[in-house]
Amino acid sequence: MIARLRVVTLNIHKGLSHFNRRVVIHDLREGLRALDPDLVFLQEVQGLNDRHALRFASWPGEPQHEFLAGARWQSAYGRNRVYEHGHHGNALLSRFPIVAVENQDVSAHRFERRGLLHAVVRVPGAGAPLHCVCVHLSLHERGRRRQLEAIAERLAAAARAGAPIIVAGDFNDWRQRATRVLESALGLTEVSFAARGRHARTFPSLLPLLRLDRIYVRGFDVLGSRVLRGAPWSLLSDHLAVSAELRLASGARGA
């Protein structure tokens, strides 16, 4: 029976280094394999980019979520921003079966495309399916407020039913307002806050000042949380990854 989960979230900056100088998606894949998480929430995932494929000889020949998943994880992708030479969005990698996926458009305006990637995952030992939502919220306060309301509305039925929930990603919430909304609406707990009483600093990765990247949970005990610093993580994106060790709460486990 699976009682514990390792979860990671990271804005991968489309698989490119700082200032888009080199491809780092291969290093990211090796880093994730070394960590061996059960669930990975990814933002700014490049589903297709014909220009980068021509510019970089090492550009993968498959979408980044499939390249990262390999044979180790299942993957789900939500296309948010589409342009002439490609598209990008959010993705989820899961060690466990993904039984349903939907990407909800929550764009605040046409110049900033955002989506909620909602995947339902069947976790051994859980009494109910796990609801995972991968997010990359707006840079603008009004847009973030509406997107947080959309998260609360989308997961309200799952929360009432007592299902386990994980919402993770890049919240762009430098004003520290998301936690209050998600706690009151859904009963979610942020893992860094639970572990240390404050959200983790994750941006920019070389000198993190802003607390943007988070993992919110319901139906889990938080055993630990950390920001992945140093080599190779500080060089893989402009954000740092956040990881959490979780244990299914007794009420969320199967008989």
PLY file of the C-alpha trace (Angstrom):
ply
format ascii 1.0
element vertex 255
property float x
property float y
property float z
element edge 254
property int vertex1
property int vertex2
end_header
0.00 0.00 0.00
1.32 3.44 -0.92
1.04 5.74 2.10
3.79 8.25 1.28
4.29 10.48 -1.76
7.16 12.63 -2.97
5.94 15.66 -4.92
7.92 18.25 -6.89
6.88 21.47 -8.62
9.00 23.56 -11.00
8.56 26.25 -13.63
11.01 24.83 -16.19
11.44 28.00 -18.31
10.72 26.00 -21.50
13.73 23.77 -20.89
16.24 26.59 -21.43
18.91 28.11 -19.20
18.99 31.70 -17.99
18.72 34.14 -20.91
17.81 31.16 -23.19
21.46 30.43 -23.97
21.41 26.64 -23.86
19.12 23.64 -23.62
18.95 22.20 -20.08
16.01 19.82 -20.48
18.40 16.83 -20.52
19.91 17.90 -17.19
16.42 18.41 -15.79
15.44 14.89 -16.80
18.48 13.48 -15.01
17.75 15.59 -11.93
14.16 14.38 -11.76
15.22 10.77 -12.21
17.70 11.13 -9.34
14.95 12.57 -7.11
12.51 9.86 -8.23
9.30 11.72 -7.23
5.84 10.21 -7.51
4.24 13.38 -8.90
5.84 16.28 -10.77
3.97 19.53 -11.48
5.60 21.48 -14.33
4.95 24.93 -15.77
6.18 26.61 -18.99
6.48 23.23 -20.67
7.18 23.40 -24.40
4.83 21.11 -26.28
6.24 22.27 -29.62
8.72 24.91 -30.77
9.93 24.68 -34.36
12.32 27.62 -33.93
14.14 26.07 -30.99
14.28 22.75 -32.83
16.19 24.49 -35.63
18.38 26.57 -33.32
19.48 23.86 -30.86
20.94 20.56 -32.08
20.08 18.91 -28.75
16.42 19.96 -28.79
14.29 16.83 -28.07
12.31 15.40 -30.95
9.22 14.94 -28.77
7.17 17.24 -26.51
9.01 18.12 -23.32
6.50 16.43 -21.02
6.89 13.16 -22.92
10.68 13.53 -23.01
10.82 14.06 -19.25
8.34 11.29 -18.49
10.08 8.61 -20.53
9.03 5.14 -19.36
9.09 6.13 -15.68
6.02 8.34 -15.43
2.70 8.86 -17.18
2.20 12.41 -18.41
-0.61 14.88 -19.02
-0.24 18.22 -20.81
-2.44 21.30 -20.93
-1.79 23.57 -23.91
-2.24 27.21 -22.90
-0.29 29.53 -25.20
-0.37 28.80 -28.96
1.71 30.67 -31.53
2.81 30.21 -35.13
5.87 28.10 -34.33
4.56 26.11 -31.38
2.80 26.07 -28.02
3.49 25.69 -24.29
1.56 25.06 -21.08
1.48 23.03 -17.88
2.19 19.32 -17.40
1.89 16.61 -14.78
4.11 13.54 -14.50
2.69 10.71 -12.40
4.00 7.35 -11.25
0.37 6.28 -10.81
-2.41 5.90 -13.39
-3.94 9.14 -14.63
-7.62 8.34 -15.09
-8.99 11.73 -16.21
-7.57 15.02 -17.50
-9.07 18.41 -18.30
-7.40 21.75 -19.00
-9.58 24.71 -18.02
-8.89 28.06 -19.67
-8.63 30.72 -16.96
-6.88 33.42 -19.01
-7.37 36.91 -17.63
-6.86 38.46 -21.08
-5.74 37.45 -24.56
-2.12 38.53 -24.05
-1.56 36.15 -21.11
-2.91 32.65 -21.64
-3.35 30.55 -18.49
-4.94 27.20 -17.71
-5.72 24.88 -14.80
-4.50 21.38 -15.66
-6.74 19.10 -13.58
-5.77 15.42 -13.51
-7.40 12.67 -11.46
-4.87 10.08 -10.31
-5.47 6.61 -8.88
-3.07 6.20 -5.95
-2.72 2.75 -4.34
-3.91 2.88 -0.74
-6.02 6.00 -1.14
-9.70 5.70 -0.35
-10.61 8.10 -3.17
-8.93 9.34 -6.36
-6.36 12.11 -5.92
-7.19 15.43 -7.58
-4.09 17.19 -8.91
-4.21 20.73 -10.32
-1.12 22.26 -11.92
-1.21 26.06 -12.14
0.73 29.03 -13.46
-1.19 32.07 -12.32
-1.37 35.55 -13.78
1.22 38.28 -13.29
-1.66 40.65 -12.48
-3.47 40.79 -9.14
-6.97 40.87 -10.62
-6.25 37.89 -12.85
-4.79 35.87 -9.96
-7.83 36.60 -7.82
-10.17 35.27 -10.50
-7.96 32.23 -11.07
-7.92 31.39 -7.36
-11.70 31.59 -7.38
-11.73 29.22 -10.37
-9.55 26.73 -8.46
-11.87 26.90 -5.46
-14.94 26.38 -7.63
-13.39 23.53 -9.59
-12.34 21.56 -6.50
-15.28 22.37 -4.21
-17.07 19.05 -4.81
-13.87 17.03 -4.30
-13.18 18.88 -1.04
-16.72 18.29 0.22
-16.34 14.58 -0.57
-13.10 14.40 1.43
-10.94 13.48 -1.59
-7.18 14.11 -1.36
-6.08 17.21 -3.29
-2.76 18.69 -4.44
-2.58 22.11 -6.12
0.94 23.09 -7.13
2.80 25.42 -9.44
3.96 28.97 -9.99
1.47 31.23 -8.20
3.16 34.59 -8.94
1.79 35.55 -5.54
4.36 37.97 -4.17
1.65 39.61 -2.06
1.07 36.33 -0.16
-2.70 36.27 -0.69
-3.29 32.85 -2.26
-2.89 30.86 0.95
-5.71 32.63 2.74
-8.08 32.02 -0.20
-7.21 28.34 -0.64
-7.27 27.62 3.08
-10.70 29.14 3.61
-12.31 27.82 0.42
-10.84 24.30 0.26
-9.02 23.63 3.52
-5.66 23.40 1.73
-2.31 23.62 3.54
0.87 24.91 1.89
3.77 22.53 2.53
6.57 25.07 3.11
4.35 27.05 5.44
3.41 23.88 7.32
7.07 22.84 7.66
8.66 26.20 8.52
5.92 28.77 9.06
6.64 30.68 5.81
6.54 30.16 2.08
9.82 29.25 0.40
11.85 31.74 -1.62
12.18 30.37 -5.15
12.70 33.24 -7.61
15.07 34.16 -9.14
16.93 30.90 -8.79
20.44 32.38 -8.48
19.40 34.72 -5.66
15.88 33.75 -4.56
13.89 36.62 -3.08
10.26 36.02 -4.05
8.03 33.24 -2.69
6.24 32.21 -5.89
6.31 28.41 -6.18
4.14 26.35 -3.85
2.50 23.01 -3.13
-0.92 23.05 -1.44
-2.40 19.82 -0.08
-5.51 18.41 1.54
-5.83 14.89 2.93
-2.09 14.59 3.62
0.27 14.98 6.55
3.30 17.08 5.57
6.42 15.15 6.63
8.86 17.63 5.13
9.47 20.22 2.44
12.54 21.78 0.88
13.70 24.04 -1.91
16.12 22.34 -4.29
19.16 24.62 -4.31
22.66 24.36 -5.70
23.82 22.20 -8.58
22.16 21.34 -10.81
18.87 23.00 -9.79
19.98 26.64 -9.64
21.08 26.42 -13.28
18.06 24.57 -14.71
15.53 27.41 -14.67
14.95 30.94 -13.42
12.84 29.31 -10.66
13.89 26.81 -8.00
11.99 23.58 -7.53
10.02 22.83 -4.36
9.67 19.26 -3.11
7.51 17.76 -0.38
7.29 14.45 1.43
3.66 13.65 2.13
1.76 10.89 3.94
-1.86 10.13 3.23
-3.90 11.13 6.25
-5.69 8.25 7.92
-9.08 9.47 6.69
-7.87 9.50 3.07
-6.60 5.91 3.05
-8.50 2.91 1.80
-9.68 0.17 4.06
0 1
1 2
2 3
3 4
4 5
5 6
6 7
7 8
8 9
9 10
10 11
11 12
12 13
13 14
14 15
15 16
16 17
17 18
18 19
19 20
20 21
21 22
22 23
23 24
24 25
25 26
26 27
27 28
28 29
29 30
30 31
31 32
32 33
33 34
34 35
35 36
36 37
37 38
38 39
39 40
40 41
41 42
42 43
43 44
44 45
45 46
46 47
47 48
48 49
49 50
50 51
51 52
52 53
53 54
54 55
55 56
56 57
57 58
58 59
59 60
60 61
61 62
62 63
63 64
64 65
65 66
66 67
67 68
68 69
69 70
70 71
71 72
72 73
73 74
74 75
75 76
76 77
77 78
78 79
79 80
80 81
81 82
82 83
83 84
84 85
85 86
86 87
87 88
88 89
89 90
90 91
91 92
92 93
93 94
94 95
95 96
96 97
97 98
98 99
99 100
100 101
101 102
102 103
103 104
104 105
105 106
106 107
107 108
108 109
109 110
110 111
111 112
112 113
113 114
114 115
115 116
116 117
117 118
118 119
119 120
120 121
121 122
122 123
123 124
124 125
125 126
126 127
127 128
128 129
129 130
130 131
131 132
132 133
133 134
134 135
135 136
136 137
137 138
138 139
139 140
140 141
141 142
142 143
143 144
144 145
145 146
146 147
147 148
148 149
149 150
150 151
151 152
152 153
153 154
154 155
155 156
156 157
157 158
158 159
159 160
160 161
161 162
162 163
163 164
164 165
165 166
166 167
167 168
168 169
169 170
170 171
171 172
172 173
173 174
174 175
175 176
176 177
177 178
178 179
179 180
180 181
181 182
182 183
183 184
184 185
185 186
186 187
187 188
188 189
189 190
190 191
191 192
192 193
193 194
194 195
195 196
196 197
197 198
198 199
199 200
200 201
201 202
202 203
203 204
204 205
205 206
206 207
207 208
208 209
209 210
210 211
211 212
212 213
213 214
214 215
215 216
216 217
217 218
218 219
219 220
220 221
221 222
222 223
223 224
224 225
225 226
226 227
227 228
228 229
229 230
230 231
231 232
232 233
233 234
234 235
235 236
236 237
237 238
238 239
239 240
240 241
241 242
242 243
243 244
244 245
245 246
246 247
247 248
248 249
249 250
250 251
251 252
252 253
253 254
